[in-house]
Amino acid sequence: MSTRMSRRLLAVCLFGAALAAAPSSVRAQDDAVQFFHNIDISPDEPVGDAVCFFCNVHIQGKATGDLVVFFGNVRLSGESDGDIVDFFGSVTAADDSSIRGDVVTFFGSPHLGDSVKVGGDLVTIFGNVHASPTVTYGGDHVSISPWVIGGPFLVLFLIIYVIVHELRSRRHRMAMAAYQMPRPIQPQR
């Protein structure tokens, strides 16, 4: 093994050890930050801002600040005074839940139950909204479908497929035309 390769391997091992030794949760006053561990907000212990990487947030009590989740889900059966932002996950609000801020999902879907109150905007980018008709919104409701970006790529893929298929077929026909087929042997009479 070369010196350069062993140094890279050592650096990767040290980085992995540092991540393993790092604390998995951080609490500053009423805030919560988690990496790979869920955040559970109980009714008797409210939380301010919460940030979660590769984990889920379960709110049964009250979140007084903003919630940001990367690659995880938010389940709300209580109240949230701030905004809820979720990347690559879903936001589920149980019946009679209250969100005083905005709800924003990127590549995920909000699932809003009966009589849920959203005080701000509901923004869904590249996801589908599943909401009860009794949901009330204090702001705008914006939804950008996954077909906005997926549709043009699908059309482009089909065009490229047809072109490649036709070029291969033409090349095959030309090769077969250049090949001389042997004449069948006629029986002698």
TAFEN-V230169 format. One record per pair of residues at least 6 apart in sequence whose ideal C-beta (glycine too) atoms are under 8 Angstrom apart, sorted by the first residue. I is the first residue (numbers start at 1). J is the second residue. Records with the same first field share a line. If there is no record, write none. Layout:
I=J ; J
This chain:
1=9
22=35
24=34 ; 35 ; 36 ; 37
25=32 ; 33 ; 34 ; 35 ; 37
26=32 ; 33 ; 34
27=33
29=48
30=46 ; 47 ; 48 ; 64 ; 65
31=47 ; 48 ; 49 ; 50 ; 65
32=39 ; 41 ; 47 ; 48 ; 49 ; 50 ; 51 ; 52
33=50 ; 51 ; 52
34=50 ; 51 ; 52 ; 53 ; 55
35=53 ; 54 ; 55
36=53 ; 54 ; 55
37=55
38=52 ; 55 ; 56 ; 57 ; 58 ; 72
39=47 ; 50 ; 52 ; 55 ; 56 ; 57 ; 58
40=58 ; 60
41=47 ; 50 ; 57 ; 58 ; 59 ; 60 ; 61 ; 62 ; 63 ; 78
42=60 ; 61
43=60 ; 61 ; 62 ; 78
44=61
45=61
46=61 ; 62 ; 63 ; 64
47=61 ; 62 ; 63 ; 64 ; 65
48=63 ; 64 ; 65
49=65 ; 66 ; 67 ; 68 ; 82
50=57 ; 63 ; 65 ; 66 ; 67 ; 68
51=67 ; 68 ; 69
52=67 ; 68 ; 69 ; 70 ; 72
53=70 ; 71 ; 72
54=70 ; 71 ; 72
55=69 ; 72
56=69 ; 72 ; 73 ; 74 ; 75 ; 89
57=67 ; 69 ; 72 ; 73 ; 74 ; 75
58=75
59=67 ; 74 ; 75 ; 76 ; 77 ; 78 ; 79 ; 80
60=77 ; 78
61=78 ; 79
62=78 ; 79 ; 80 ; 81
63=78 ; 79 ; 80 ; 81 ; 82
64=81 ; 82
65=81 ; 82
66=82 ; 83 ; 84 ; 85 ; 101
67=74 ; 80 ; 82 ; 83 ; 84 ; 85
68=85 ; 86
69=85 ; 86 ; 87 ; 89
70=87 ; 88
71=87 ; 88 ; 89
72=86 ; 89
73=86 ; 89 ; 90 ; 91 ; 92 ; 108
74=84 ; 86 ; 89 ; 90 ; 91 ; 92
75=92 ; 94
76=84 ; 91 ; 92 ; 93 ; 94 ; 97 ; 99
77=93 ; 94 ; 97
78=97 ; 98
79=97 ; 98 ; 99 ; 100
80=98 ; 99 ; 100 ; 101
81=100 ; 101
82=100 ; 101
83=101 ; 102 ; 103 ; 104 ; 120
84=91 ; 99 ; 101 ; 102 ; 103 ; 104
85=102 ; 104 ; 105
86=104 ; 105 ; 106 ; 108
87=105 ; 106 ; 107 ; 108
88=106 ; 107 ; 108
89=105 ; 108
90=105 ; 108 ; 109 ; 110 ; 111 ; 127
91=103 ; 105 ; 108 ; 109 ; 110 ; 111
92=110 ; 111 ; 113
93=99 ; 110 ; 111 ; 112 ; 113 ; 116
94=113 ; 116
95=113 ; 114 ; 115 ; 116
96=113 ; 114 ; 115 ; 116
97=113 ; 116 ; 117
98=116 ; 117 ; 119
99=116 ; 117 ; 118 ; 119 ; 120
100=119 ; 120
101=119 ; 120
102=118 ; 120 ; 121 ; 122 ; 123 ; 139
103=110 ; 118 ; 120 ; 121 ; 122 ; 123
104=121 ; 123 ; 124 ; 125
105=123 ; 124 ; 125 ; 127
106=125 ; 126 ; 127
107=125 ; 126 ; 127
108=124 ; 127
109=124 ; 127 ; 128 ; 129 ; 130
110=122 ; 124 ; 127 ; 129 ; 130 ; 131
111=130 ; 131
112=118 ; 129 ; 130 ; 131 ; 132 ; 135
113=132
114=132 ; 134 ; 135
115=132 ; 134 ; 135 ; 136
116=131 ; 132 ; 134 ; 135 ; 136
117=135 ; 136 ; 138
118=135 ; 136 ; 137 ; 138 ; 139
119=138 ; 139
120=138 ; 139
121=137 ; 139 ; 140 ; 141 ; 142
122=129 ; 131 ; 137 ; 139 ; 140 ; 141 ; 142 ; 143
123=140 ; 142 ; 143
124=142 ; 143 ; 144
125=144
126=144 ; 145 ; 146 ; 148 ; 149
127=143 ; 146
128=143 ; 145 ; 146
129=141 ; 143
